[in-house]
């Protein structure tokens, strides 16, 4: 999973250079070389049909139901016998000496003045043309009394009324689900012809890769691409298998690629597509067959290093190594061809229109993909951009889909209605949207909320970003921790008219440092800061603009900009990680983040972490559930080191 555009060792001649094509040019070249078609038909047993694609129309070989049958428990009779029936003068009918159950063939006809007891699903006996419900009769001697008339055909399911013999039951191209299985079984079919699924081999490449479950070595990263690519291929109608990761060794890579290519219908690799001299993948696949590589370098962001090839009629793709780049290029450029091979339409993902709440910048000349999370706004769905970085794995957990910014557009202004490609068919905006400052305690509260059956989403934008989203009615709750020096109060001075504050908890912010750092350990806050700012080697890690912690940091620094000031991660945990890993020497974060990594902590200020909401909420019941969950979370909050009051 080699990093894109890695520098080449001095003096080494690069063998492969990117020739960047537009998105449309690359797609056209790939499809023209491949000419994808379904791979062939196979008969699959009923119990294994779920998710398969029907290859031919299916006509019903029998009627369903196969005979006239009762649809209620009651009595089969002749409607003409009850024409004069009424409450005042009920009609008395003699019962025939048989009872018809499901699976019982009638032996006696129904003659004038008689009726036959019949259960739901039982075959209608000869002579009967209606069924009267048992609730509408009274027993009388060896017969029944019926006090109401019935129309011919009442409560009878006629043969072929559901499915008629010869009727087209299912059409080619349908994806078989539980309903389709039921229809096939109802007409006695125990198998069906379906398109063969493409068998796709997935290989990850790179010296840095570690298999999930193994210990993480220094400078190693877990291979998330392999498993997620296999899962995405399965969602698109393929039988995919992850064959593991291969280090950047030409002989081993060549052997693995050729074996995987020979045994499968398609080959997907991730990593090894950029211009670095150590990237061998494109060199290896170039010799697999004609015509070979048709596109190497596509004007996509993320995803520029994408490599597409067709080798002896089989598609081969080398996706970029960064996870989001790999997934975007797979869905946008590779999956359509594989879906056609699986007998599916090329584009399968659902799409909706959503409003952008803020300007979304883009690089002119490159088609850009941006993951978004959905909330419900005053005018319908709102698409909040999340995790633009190509290495952001966890952004997938927050994202509901992605939108595409065309190559000739440098930005989308606020209020733009954009098409969002959803990551799944069941995606919908959550019942509660929580946008603003994040805290470990908030996860505990939302956990209680989910136990109540409530869907909720947390988007960490910082306190000020949360208040802005709340003001636009794009979220339900904005967690904030903003101090107003003019009033010496937290949070309340920042509420707009019509908003109110739900009290949360108090938490301690402080300087985070590695144990034993004499510049901080054993000192007061002012002395420690003076020591750090006087040391040109001391590197800080800051927080993102709009965060309440950033406001506190800027007050502490009083306008100074020490080394590391512009390193601005968006969470307390990221600040603690930077210090623990030695990339920075100090930062400001909450106590639990420091304790989790065994770091030193020098308290600076206790702050109030509260929740801004509207007095007239969009979903009052959901907000009440949140407040109830907050009340239930006291013990969990104290265990995390917070004071719920």
Backbone torsions as a table, in degrees:
resi	resn	phi	psi	omega
1	UNK	NA	53.7	-172.8
2	UNK	-63.7	144.2	-176.7
3	UNK	-67.8	142.4	178.8
4	UNK	-62.8	145.7	173.9
5	UNK	56.5	36.2	176.3
6	UNK	-66.4	142.2	-178.5
7	UNK	-68.3	148.6	178.1
8	UNK	-87.9	147.0	174.0
9	UNK	-58.3	145.8	-178.6
10	UNK	-56.8	135.1	175.5
11	UNK	83.8	-5.0	-178.2
12	UNK	-90.9	125.4	179.5
13	UNK	-77.8	121.3	178.0
14	UNK	-71.5	135.9	-177.1
15	UNK	-92.0	-20.5	-175.7
16	UNK	-132.5	123.8	176.9
17	UNK	-115.9	148.2	178.3
18	UNK	-75.0	130.1	168.7
19	UNK	-113.0	101.6	-167.9
20	UNK	-77.1	124.8	173.8
21	UNK	-104.5	157.5	172.1
22	UNK	-69.5	164.2	179.0
23	UNK	-56.6	-46.7	-177.3
24	UNK	-67.3	-37.8	178.3
25	UNK	-64.3	-43.4	-179.7
26	UNK	-64.9	-43.7	179.9
27	UNK	-63.6	-43.2	-179.3
28	UNK	-63.8	-41.5	-179.9
29	UNK	-65.3	-40.6	-179.1
30	UNK	-65.9	-48.2	-178.0
31	UNK	-67.5	-37.0	-179.6
32	UNK	-66.5	-38.1	179.8
33	UNK	-74.3	-31.2	-175.0
34	UNK	-89.9	-38.8	-173.3
35	UNK	46.1	61.9	-172.2
36	UNK	-63.8	138.9	177.1
37	UNK	-140.5	156.0	174.2
38	UNK	-56.2	146.4	-169.2
39	UNK	-81.7	-19.6	-177.5
40	UNK	145.3	168.9	-173.7
41	UNK	-107.6	142.3	172.8
42	UNK	-139.1	147.4	176.9
43	UNK	-86.8	127.4	-176.6
44	UNK	-123.9	137.7	-178.3
45	UNK	-66.1	154.2	-174.7
46	UNK	-52.2	-43.8	-174.7
47	UNK	-72.0	-11.2	-179.5
48	UNK	-112.5	14.3	-173.4
49	UNK	-86.2	-16.1	-174.3
50	UNK	-55.8	125.6	178.6
51	UNK	85.9	-5.3	-179.7
52	UNK	-83.3	161.7	-176.0
53	UNK	-107.6	122.8	-176.8
54	UNK	-66.9	132.4	-175.5
55	UNK	-93.5	-21.5	179.7
56	UNK	-140.5	157.0	172.8
57	UNK	-61.9	145.3	177.6
58	UNK	-114.2	121.6	174.7
59	UNK	-98.6	144.2	-178.9
60	UNK	-70.5	124.4	179.3
61	UNK	-80.2	-14.2	-179.6
62	UNK	-141.0	167.3	172.0
63	UNK	-77.1	149.5	171.3
64	UNK	-135.9	120.6	-4.5
65	UNK	-67.0	158.1	-177.0
66	UNK	-79.1	-6.0	179.4
67	UNK	-153.1	163.7	173.3
68	UNK	-67.1	134.4	-176.0
69	UNK	-142.7	157.1	177.9
70	UNK	-77.1	141.7	177.9
71	UNK	-107.7	3.0	174.1
72	UNK	-141.2	163.1	169.1
73	UNK	-77.1	132.1	-179.5
74	UNK	175.7	-136.1	-176.1
75	UNK	-136.2	128.5	174.7
76	UNK	-80.6	133.2	-175.2
77	UNK	-155.6	-178.6	176.6
78	UNK	-98.9	122.7	-177.4
79	UNK	-57.6	-32.5	-178.2
80	UNK	-61.9	-27.6	-179.5
81	UNK	-68.4	-19.0	-174.8
82	UNK	-108.6	11.1	-177.0
83	UNK	-58.7	-33.2	-176.4
84	UNK	-98.5	5.4	-175.3
85	UNK	-70.0	141.0	177.9
86	UNK	-156.4	170.2	177.3
87	UNK	-61.8	-37.0	-178.9
88	UNK	-72.7	-37.1	-177.6
89	UNK	-132.9	80.0	178.4
90	UNK	-66.5	152.6	178.2
91	UNK	-94.8	134.1	179.8
92	UNK	-101.5	127.7	180.0
93	UNK	-120.4	142.7	177.8
94	UNK	-84.8	135.8	-179.1
95	UNK	-83.8	134.3	173.4
96	UNK	-72.6	149.3	-174.7
97	UNK	-80.7	50.1	171.3
98	UNK	-153.0	154.5	175.5
99	UNK	-121.4	126.6	-176.7
100	UNK	-96.1	119.2	175.1
101	UNK	-108.2	173.9	171.7
102	UNK	-58.6	132.5	179.0
103	UNK	83.2	1.6	178.7
104	UNK	-100.9	121.4	177.7
105	UNK	-80.5	127.4	179.8
106	UNK	-60.8	139.1	178.4
107	UNK	-105.7	-23.2	-174.7
108	UNK	-118.7	140.2	175.2
109	UNK	-77.4	159.0	172.6
110	UNK	-93.8	115.4	-179.3
111	UNK	-102.3	167.3	-179.8
112	UNK	-53.6	132.3	177.6
113	UNK	85.2	6.4	-179.8
114	UNK	-123.2	166.3	175.9
115	UNK	-148.4	153.7	179.6
116	UNK	-121.7	125.4	175.1
117	UNK	-58.9	136.3	-176.0
118	UNK	-144.7	139.7	177.7
119	UNK	-95.7	160.0	177.2
120	UNK	-55.0	128.6	-179.2
121	UNK	91.9	-8.4	-179.9
122	UNK	-72.5	146.7	179.5
123	UNK	-67.3	140.2	179.1
124	UNK	-74.9	127.1	-179.2
125	UNK	-73.9	159.0	179.0
126	UNK	-58.1	138.7	177.7
127	UNK	94.9	-25.7	179.5
128	UNK	-83.8	143.1	177.4
129	UNK	-133.2	11.7	178.1
130	UNK	-160.0	163.4	173.8
131	UNK	-129.0	133.7	174.5
132	UNK	-104.2	136.6	-179.2
133	UNK	-65.4	143.9	-179.2
134	UNK	-60.5	-29.3	179.7
135	UNK	-66.0	-18.6	-176.8
136	UNK	-100.4	17.6	-179.3
137	UNK	-129.2	163.1	173.3
138	UNK	-130.8	135.0	177.1
139	UNK	-67.6	143.4	179.7
140	UNK	-150.8	103.8	-178.4
141	UNK	59.8	-126.5	178.4
142	UNK	-94.8	24.8	-178.8
143	UNK	-148.4	-158.8	179.4
144	UNK	-134.9	156.7	172.4
145	UNK	-112.3	130.7	-177.8
146	UNK	-118.8	123.9	-173.0
147	UNK	-104.2	15.6	177.3
148	UNK	-148.4	152.5	178.0
149	UNK	-81.5	156.0	174.0
150	UNK	-130.5	152.1	178.7
151	UNK	-88.6	150.3	174.2
152	UNK	-54.4	136.5	-179.7
153	UNK	90.4	-5.1	-177.7
154	UNK	-60.4	130.0	174.7
155	UNK	57.6	34.1	173.9
156	UNK	-118.3	128.7	169.4
157	UNK	-95.0	111.7	-172.4
158	UNK	-79.9	150.7	178.4
159	UNK	-54.9	130.1	178.3
160	UNK	77.3	2.8	-179.0
161	UNK	-70.8	-24.5	177.1
162	UNK	-90.4	-54.7	178.2
163	UNK	-135.7	128.4	179.6
164	UNK	-96.6	143.1	176.8
165	UNK	-53.9	131.6	-179.8
166	UNK	88.1	-12.2	178.6
167	UNK	-68.2	142.9	174.9
168	UNK	-69.4	113.0	-175.6
169	UNK	-82.7	-49.1	179.5
170	UNK	-137.7	145.0	-177.6
171	UNK	-104.7	151.4	178.0
172	UNK	-51.9	138.6	176.6
173	UNK	95.8	-11.8	179.8
174	UNK	-70.7	139.7	174.5
175	UNK	-85.8	121.6	-171.2
176	UNK	-77.6	122.9	175.1
177	UNK	-118.3	-165.9	-177.8
178	UNK	-61.6	-38.0	-179.3
179	UNK	-64.2	-42.4	-179.0
180	UNK	-67.6	-37.0	175.6
181	UNK	-60.9	-42.2	179.2
182	UNK	-62.1	-39.8	-179.2
183	UNK	-66.7	-41.1	178.4
184	UNK	-64.1	-44.3	-179.6
185	UNK	-65.1	-34.4	-177.3
186	UNK	-64.7	-24.0	178.7
187	UNK	-107.8	14.6	171.7
188	UNK	84.8	12.4	-179.8
189	UNK	-88.2	128.6	-178.7
190	UNK	-105.4	4.8	177.5
191	UNK	-160.0	168.6	-179.4
192	UNK	-152.4	152.4	177.5
193	UNK	-81.6	125.1	-179.4
194	UNK	-130.7	159.5	176.1
195	UNK	-71.1	140.1	176.2
196	UNK	-68.0	136.4	179.3
197	UNK	-75.7	137.9	174.2
198	UNK	-62.4	132.5	175.4
199	UNK	-91.1	116.2	-172.6
200	UNK	-117.5	125.9	174.8
201	UNK	-91.0	137.7	179.8
202	UNK	-121.6	124.8	177.7
203	UNK	-125.9	137.0	172.2
204	UNK	-103.5	147.0	-178.2
205	UNK	-129.1	145.6	176.1
206	UNK	139.8	137.7	179.1
207	UNK	-64.6	-24.1	-172.5
208	UNK	-83.0	-7.9	-170.1
209	UNK	-78.4	139.0	177.3
210	UNK	-126.2	134.7	179.8
211	UNK	-68.7	132.6	175.9
212	UNK	-54.0	133.8	-176.1
213	UNK	104.6	-22.9	177.0
214	UNK	-89.3	157.6	177.0
215	UNK	-62.0	142.3	-179.9
216	UNK	-85.3	116.3	-178.5
217	UNK	-83.8	164.0	177.9
218	UNK	-56.1	135.4	179.9
219	UNK	67.4	7.9	177.3
220	UNK	-91.9	158.3	174.2
221	UNK	-134.8	147.1	178.0
222	UNK	-71.7	141.8	179.6
223	UNK	-79.2	93.5	176.0
224	UNK	-88.9	-22.0	-176.7
225	UNK	-63.3	-47.1	-176.1
226	UNK	-55.2	-55.9	-179.4
227	UNK	-61.8	-40.2	-176.4
228	UNK	-72.5	-33.1	176.7
229	UNK	-66.1	-42.8	177.7
230	UNK	-59.9	-44.1	179.9
231	UNK	-63.8	-42.2	179.9
232	UNK	-66.0	-37.8	177.7
233	UNK	-65.2	-39.7	177.4
234	UNK	-61.9	-38.5	177.6
235	UNK	-65.0	-19.6	-178.7
236	UNK	-108.5	26.5	169.6
237	UNK	85.8	15.9	-177.5
238	UNK	-108.4	155.1	166.3
239	UNK	-97.7	102.8	-174.3
240	UNK	-111.5	149.0	178.2
241	UNK	-137.1	133.3	177.6
242	UNK	-89.1	117.6	-177.1
243	UNK	-92.5	11.3	176.2
244	UNK	96.1	-170.0	-179.2
245	UNK	-114.2	145.6	-177.6
246	UNK	-119.1	130.8	177.9
247	UNK	-69.5	168.6	-179.0
248	UNK	-76.8	68.2	178.2
249	UNK	-126.1	119.2	-170.4
250	UNK	-60.2	-42.3	-177.4
251	UNK	-66.3	-47.2	-179.3
252	UNK	-66.7	-39.0	-179.6
253	UNK	-66.4	-42.0	179.5
254	UNK	-61.9	-44.2	-179.9
255	UNK	-63.2	-45.2	-177.9
256	UNK	-66.8	-42.4	-178.3
257	UNK	-65.5	-45.2	-177.9
258	UNK	-66.1	-39.0	178.4
259	UNK	-66.1	-43.4	179.9
260	UNK	-66.3	-40.7	-179.5
261	UNK	-63.6	-41.6	-177.1
262	UNK	-67.6	-30.9	-172.2
263	UNK	-97.6	1.6	-174.4
264	UNK	-136.5	167.4	179.8
265	UNK	-84.7	-19.0	-178.9
266	UNK	-155.6	159.0	-178.0
267	UNK	-135.3	127.3	177.5
268	UNK	-121.5	126.3	174.5
269	UNK	-119.1	156.1	173.3
270	UNK	-129.8	135.4	-176.8
271	UNK	96.1	158.6	174.9
272	UNK	75.3	34.2	179.7
273	UNK	-112.3	-7.1	-172.0
274	UNK	-90.6	-170.3	-170.9
275	UNK	-85.1	-2.2	-178.2
276	UNK	-62.2	143.7	-176.1
277	UNK	-66.8	-24.0	-180.0
278	UNK	-79.1	-5.6	-177.7
279	UNK	-86.6	113.8	-171.3
280	UNK	-104.3	-11.8	-167.8
281	UNK	-60.7	-47.3	-177.5
282	UNK	-63.2	-33.6	177.9
283	UNK	-64.8	-39.0	-178.4
284	UNK	-69.3	-45.4	-175.5
285	UNK	-74.2	-19.5	-179.7
286	UNK	-61.8	-22.9	-178.6
287	UNK	-100.1	13.4	-176.9
288	UNK	-79.6	-26.4	-177.5
289	UNK	162.6	172.2	-177.0
290	UNK	-89.5	151.0	-3.2
291	UNK	-79.7	-8.1	178.9
292	UNK	90.9	-146.0	-175.6
293	UNK	-70.4	126.5	179.1
294	UNK	-109.3	-16.6	177.0
295	UNK	-155.3	128.1	175.7
296	UNK	-139.2	99.2	-174.0
297	UNK	107.2	109.8	-177.2
298	UNK	-128.8	140.1	-177.0
299	UNK	-73.6	70.1	178.5
300	UNK	-123.5	151.8	174.9
301	UNK	-141.7	114.0	-7.1
302	UNK	-78.0	163.1	175.4
303	UNK	123.8	12.4	-176.8
304	UNK	-56.4	-37.9	-176.0
305	UNK	-76.4	6.4	-177.5
306	UNK	-50.6	137.7	176.7
307	UNK	-124.1	127.1	179.7
308	UNK	-119.3	135.4	-179.9
309	UNK	-141.4	156.0	171.0
310	UNK	-128.9	119.2	-174.5
311	UNK	-123.2	110.4	-179.1
312	UNK	50.6	44.2	175.1
313	UNK	85.2	-1.2	179.8
314	UNK	-107.2	138.2	176.1
315	UNK	-77.4	138.3	175.3
316	UNK	-132.4	129.1	179.3
317	UNK	-131.3	137.7	173.4
318	UNK	-114.1	107.5	-177.2
319	UNK	-85.0	153.6	175.5
320	UNK	-59.8	158.3	-174.6
321	UNK	-76.3	-29.8	-179.3
322	UNK	-69.6	138.0	-170.8
323	UNK	-56.5	-49.6	-177.5
324	UNK	-67.7	-36.1	175.6
325	UNK	-60.6	-43.2	-179.8
326	UNK	-62.1	-44.0	-176.3
327	UNK	-70.7	-41.6	178.7
328	UNK	-62.2	-46.6	-177.9
329	UNK	-68.3	-34.4	176.4
330	UNK	-62.3	-51.9	-176.9
331	UNK	-65.8	-40.6	-172.1
332	UNK	-84.1	-37.3	-169.0
333	UNK	-112.4	-28.1	-172.9
334	UNK	-106.2	-44.1	-176.2
335	UNK	-56.2	-39.0	180.0
336	UNK	-55.8	-41.6	179.3
337	UNK	-67.0	-42.8	179.9
338	UNK	-66.5	-35.0	178.4
339	UNK	-64.7	-39.9	177.0
340	UNK	-62.7	-41.8	177.9
341	UNK	-62.9	-27.1	179.0
342	UNK	-88.8	1.4	-180.0
343	UNK	85.0	13.0	-179.3
344	UNK	-101.4	159.9	171.3
345	UNK	-64.3	150.1	-173.5
346	UNK	-62.2	-33.5	-179.9
347	UNK	-112.4	113.7	-175.1
348	UNK	-109.3	-18.1	-174.5
349	UNK	-72.9	142.2	175.6
350	UNK	-71.6	152.6	-179.6
351	UNK	-132.3	142.6	174.2
352	UNK	-134.2	165.3	176.4
353	UNK	-100.6	134.7	-179.3
354	UNK	-140.7	158.9	-178.0
355	UNK	-94.2	136.5	173.3
356	UNK	-83.2	127.5	-178.0
357	UNK	-81.6	-15.4	-175.5
358	UNK	-148.0	164.9	179.0
359	UNK	-62.2	136.6	177.8
360	UNK	-118.3	107.0	179.9
361	UNK	-76.5	155.5	-179.3
362	UNK	-149.6	156.1	179.3
363	UNK	-84.9	118.0	-179.1
364	UNK	-60.2	132.1	178.2
365	UNK	99.4	-7.2	178.6
366	UNK	-128.6	129.2	172.4
367	UNK	-65.1	124.4	-173.8
368	UNK	-115.1	137.0	176.4
369	UNK	-107.1	133.7	179.5
370	UNK	-130.8	123.8	176.6
371	UNK	-72.2	143.6	-178.7
372	UNK	-135.0	150.1	171.5
373	UNK	-110.2	140.2	-175.0
374	UNK	-97.7	137.9	165.0
375	UNK	-130.1	171.3	-179.6
376	UNK	-101.0	120.9	178.7
377	UNK	-107.0	-178.3	-179.1
378	UNK	-60.2	-28.9	-176.8
379	UNK	-113.2	24.4	178.9
380	UNK	113.4	-164.0	-176.9
381	UNK	-61.0	143.1	176.1
382	UNK	-118.1	133.6	-177.0
383	UNK	-105.4	109.3	179.8
384	UNK	-95.8	118.3	178.4
385	UNK	-61.4	137.4	177.1
386	UNK	-137.0	144.8	168.5
387	UNK	52.1	62.1	-178.4
388	UNK	-70.6	-21.6	-176.8
389	UNK	-65.9	141.6	-176.8
390	UNK	-70.8	-13.3	177.9
391	UNK	-99.3	6.9	-174.8
392	UNK	-81.9	96.8	-178.5
393	UNK	-74.7	-47.7	-173.3
394	UNK	-67.6	-14.8	177.7
395	UNK	-60.8	-26.9	178.1
396	UNK	-61.3	-31.9	-179.3
397	UNK	-67.8	-29.4	179.9
398	UNK	-88.6	-26.3	-169.9
399	UNK	-82.9	143.2	173.6
400	UNK	-98.0	-17.7	-178.0
401	UNK	177.1	-162.8	178.8
402	UNK	-143.7	154.6	173.3
403	UNK	-116.2	159.0	-175.6
404	UNK	-115.2	126.7	175.9
405	UNK	-100.1	118.5	-177.3
406	UNK	-58.6	155.4	-175.0
407	UNK	-62.5	-30.4	-175.5
408	UNK	-92.7	14.9	179.1
409	UNK	-117.3	130.3	-179.1
410	UNK	-95.2	-8.9	175.8
411	UNK	-171.2	157.5	171.4
412	UNK	-113.6	122.9	-175.8
413	UNK	-74.3	162.3	175.2
414	UNK	-57.2	142.0	-179.7
415	UNK	90.7	-5.9	178.1
416	UNK	-62.4	134.2	173.3
417	UNK	-92.6	111.6	-173.8
418	UNK	-117.1	150.7	176.8
419	UNK	-81.9	127.8	179.7
420	UNK	-109.2	124.9	173.1
421	UNK	-86.0	119.2	-174.5
422	UNK	-81.4	147.1	179.1
423	UNK	-78.5	-14.2	179.5
424	UNK	-157.8	159.7	-176.4
425	UNK	-72.2	-23.6	-177.0
426	UNK	-96.1	13.8	-176.7
427	UNK	-70.9	135.3	176.2
428	UNK	-153.8	157.5	177.2
429	UNK	-62.2	144.1	-177.8
430	UNK	-72.6	162.2	177.0
431	UNK	-64.1	-39.5	178.4
432	UNK	-124.6	130.8	175.2
433	UNK	-110.6	124.0	-178.5
434	UNK	-115.7	112.4	-176.2
435	UNK	-127.8	128.1	178.7
436	UNK	153.4	-141.5	-179.0
437	UNK	-74.5	138.6	178.9
438	UNK	-98.2	152.7	177.6
439	UNK	-153.5	146.9	177.2
440	UNK	-58.3	-33.3	178.4
441	UNK	-64.1	-32.5	179.1
442	UNK	-63.3	-36.7	177.1
443	UNK	-61.5	-38.6	179.6
444	UNK	-66.0	-41.7	179.9
445	UNK	-65.1	-45.9	-179.4
446	UNK	-65.6	-30.6	174.7
447	UNK	-59.8	-43.7	175.8
448	UNK	-64.0	-36.0	-179.4
449	UNK	-65.5	-42.7	180.0
450	UNK	-64.6	-35.6	176.8
451	UNK	-61.9	-23.5	177.0
452	UNK	-84.9	3.9	178.9
453	UNK	85.7	15.7	-176.8
454	UNK	-99.0	133.3	174.5
455	UNK	-88.1	137.6	-178.9
456	UNK	-147.7	151.9	176.6
457	UNK	-132.5	138.8	176.4
458	UNK	-111.2	125.8	173.4
459	UNK	-120.1	120.2	-177.1
460	UNK	-87.5	106.5	178.9
461	UNK	-120.3	-3.9	-171.6
462	UNK	92.9	159.9	-176.0
463	UNK	-58.7	-47.3	-176.4
464	UNK	-68.2	-36.5	175.7
465	UNK	-64.6	-36.5	178.1
466	UNK	-65.8	-44.0	178.3
467	UNK	-62.2	-37.6	178.5
468	UNK	-65.4	-41.9	178.1
469	UNK	-65.7	-38.9	178.2
470	UNK	-65.1	-41.3	179.1
471	UNK	-61.2	-32.6	178.2
472	UNK	-85.3	2.1	-178.9
473	UNK	63.0	33.3	179.6
474	UNK	-99.1	-0.9	173.9
475	UNK	-145.7	170.4	-179.8
476	UNK	-100.8	-30.6	-175.1
477	UNK	-137.4	135.0	175.9
478	UNK	-121.1	102.4	175.1
479	UNK	-69.9	130.0	-176.4
480	UNK	-139.1	155.3	171.4
481	UNK	-148.0	75.9	-174.8
482	UNK	-115.6	125.1	-179.7
483	UNK	-96.1	134.6	178.1
484	UNK	-107.9	104.8	-176.9
485	UNK	-64.3	-24.5	-178.5
486	UNK	-68.0	-34.0	-178.8
487	UNK	-109.6	-6.9	-177.3
488	UNK	58.8	37.8	-177.9
489	UNK	-132.2	153.2	175.0
490	UNK	-94.1	138.0	160.3
491	UNK	69.5	-52.0	-174.8
492	UNK	-54.7	-42.3	-179.5
493	UNK	-62.4	-14.5	-176.6
494	UNK	-94.6	-1.6	-178.5
495	UNK	-77.4	137.0	174.3
496	UNK	-82.4	164.8	178.9
497	UNK	-60.4	134.3	-178.7
498	UNK	95.5	-7.3	177.2
499	UNK	-97.6	158.5	172.0
500	UNK	-137.5	170.3	-176.1
501	UNK	-117.1	128.5	170.4
502	UNK	-94.9	116.9	-179.2
503	UNK	-62.3	137.1	179.3
504	UNK	-107.5	-101.1	-179.5
505	UNK	-151.0	171.3	175.9
506	UNK	-105.3	145.0	179.3
507	UNK	-143.5	156.6	-176.5
508	UNK	-101.1	125.9	171.4
509	UNK	-97.8	148.2	179.8
510	UNK	-163.3	174.7	175.9
511	UNK	-75.8	129.9	179.2
512	UNK	-105.3	132.1	-176.3
513	UNK	-153.9	164.3	176.3
514	UNK	-78.6	137.2	-178.3
515	UNK	-55.1	138.9	179.2
516	UNK	92.4	-0.7	179.5
517	UNK	-76.2	105.9	-175.5
518	UNK	-66.1	-16.3	178.3
519	UNK	-70.8	-19.8	-175.8
520	UNK	-124.0	-44.2	-171.6
521	UNK	-60.8	130.2	177.5
522	UNK	81.7	3.0	-178.2
523	UNK	-108.6	164.1	169.9
524	UNK	-79.6	171.8	-175.6
525	UNK	-62.6	-48.7	-176.7
526	UNK	-62.4	-44.1	-179.7
527	UNK	-65.5	-41.4	179.9
528	UNK	-64.2	-43.9	179.1
529	UNK	-63.4	-41.9	179.2
530	UNK	-61.5	-40.7	179.4
531	UNK	-64.9	-42.5	-179.3
532	UNK	-67.4	-44.2	-177.4
533	UNK	-70.7	-21.4	178.5
534	UNK	-84.1	-12.4	-177.2
535	UNK	-99.2	110.6	-178.4
536	UNK	-66.4	-15.4	179.6
537	UNK	-87.9	-11.9	-177.9
538	UNK	-75.8	124.2	-179.0
539	UNK	-109.9	128.2	177.5
540	UNK	-98.9	164.8	168.6
541	UNK	-124.7	127.1	-172.4
542	UNK	-94.1	-166.3	172.5
543	UNK	-127.6	162.1	-176.5
544	UNK	-67.7	149.8	175.6
545	UNK	-61.8	141.4	-178.3
546	UNK	95.4	-13.6	178.5
547	UNK	-80.9	145.0	176.5
548	UNK	-62.0	-35.5	177.9
549	UNK	-64.3	-34.2	178.7
550	UNK	-64.2	-37.9	177.2
551	UNK	-61.4	-43.6	178.2
552	UNK	-62.9	-43.5	-179.1
553	UNK	-61.9	-45.6	-178.2
554	UNK	-64.8	-32.0	174.9
555	UNK	-66.8	-41.0	-179.9
556	UNK	-65.2	-37.7	-174.8
557	UNK	-82.2	-19.2	177.0
558	UNK	50.0	43.2	174.1
559	UNK	94.7	-10.1	177.7
560	UNK	-75.8	154.7	-179.0
561	UNK	-128.7	80.0	-177.9
562	UNK	-69.0	167.6	177.9
563	UNK	-57.4	130.6	-178.9
564	UNK	96.1	-2.6	-176.3
565	UNK	-57.6	-35.4	-175.2
566	UNK	-89.0	4.2	169.8
567	UNK	-83.5	107.0	-165.4
568	UNK	-127.6	70.9	175.2
569	UNK	-67.2	164.8	-171.5
570	UNK	-109.5	25.1	177.0
571	UNK	-152.8	156.2	176.1
572	UNK	-63.1	-39.4	-179.4
573	UNK	-62.9	-38.4	179.4
574	UNK	-66.2	-36.5	176.3
575	UNK	-62.7	-47.7	-179.6
576	UNK	-62.5	-39.4	179.9
577	UNK	-64.2	-40.3	-179.9
578	UNK	-61.9	-38.9	179.2
579	UNK	-72.8	-44.5	-178.1
580	UNK	-62.0	-34.9	-177.5
581	UNK	-87.2	-0.4	176.8
582	UNK	81.9	6.6	177.5
583	UNK	-77.1	-18.2	174.7
584	UNK	-144.5	162.4	-178.9
585	UNK	-102.8	-24.9	-178.5
586	UNK	-159.0	158.5	175.9
587	UNK	-164.8	-175.3	178.8
588	UNK	-119.3	127.5	-179.3
589	UNK	-155.4	175.4	178.2
590	UNK	-82.3	156.6	-174.2
591	UNK	-56.8	-45.8	-177.9
592	UNK	-58.4	-33.6	179.2
593	UNK	-65.9	-39.1	178.3
594	UNK	-69.2	-44.9	-177.2
595	UNK	-64.5	-33.6	-178.3
596	UNK	-61.8	-27.8	-178.1
597	UNK	-110.8	12.9	176.6
598	UNK	68.5	31.0	-177.7
599	UNK	-94.1	159.5	172.2
600	UNK	-73.0	155.2	-177.5
601	UNK	-143.5	122.9	177.6
602	UNK	-112.4	107.8	-176.0
603	UNK	-58.2	138.0	178.1
604	UNK	-115.0	-51.0	-175.9
605	UNK	-158.2	138.1	171.3
606	UNK	-85.5	137.3	-177.6
607	UNK	-130.0	161.7	178.8
608	UNK	-100.3	124.2	177.1
609	UNK	-106.5	106.1	-173.4
610	UNK	-125.7	-179.9	-173.4
611	UNK	-127.7	115.7	175.8
612	UNK	-85.0	132.9	179.1
613	UNK	-141.5	167.6	174.7
614	UNK	-84.4	146.2	175.6
615	UNK	-68.7	-26.4	174.6
616	UNK	-114.8	79.2	-172.4
617	UNK	-68.2	157.3	177.2
618	UNK	-64.3	-39.0	-178.0
619	UNK	-133.5	91.0	-174.8
620	UNK	-62.3	-39.3	-178.6
621	UNK	-64.8	-39.9	179.3
622	UNK	-65.8	-39.7	179.2
623	UNK	-67.4	-37.5	175.0
624	UNK	-61.9	-39.6	177.9
625	UNK	-63.6	-38.3	177.5
626	UNK	-62.8	-45.7	-179.5
627	UNK	-63.4	-37.6	177.0
628	UNK	-65.0	-42.9	178.3
629	UNK	-63.2	-37.5	177.3
630	UNK	-61.3	-42.8	178.8
631	UNK	-65.5	-28.6	-179.3
632	UNK	-82.6	-7.3	-169.6
633	UNK	-99.1	8.2	-175.4
634	UNK	-56.2	-46.3	-178.5
635	UNK	-63.8	-43.3	179.5
636	UNK	-64.5	-37.6	-179.6
637	UNK	-67.4	-42.3	178.9
638	UNK	-64.5	-36.1	178.7
639	UNK	-64.0	-26.9	178.5
640	UNK	-86.0	-5.4	179.1
641	UNK	96.4	15.2	179.5
642	UNK	-103.5	158.7	-179.3
643	UNK	-113.4	101.2	-179.6
644	UNK	-76.1	-2.5	177.0
645	UNK	82.6	NA	NA
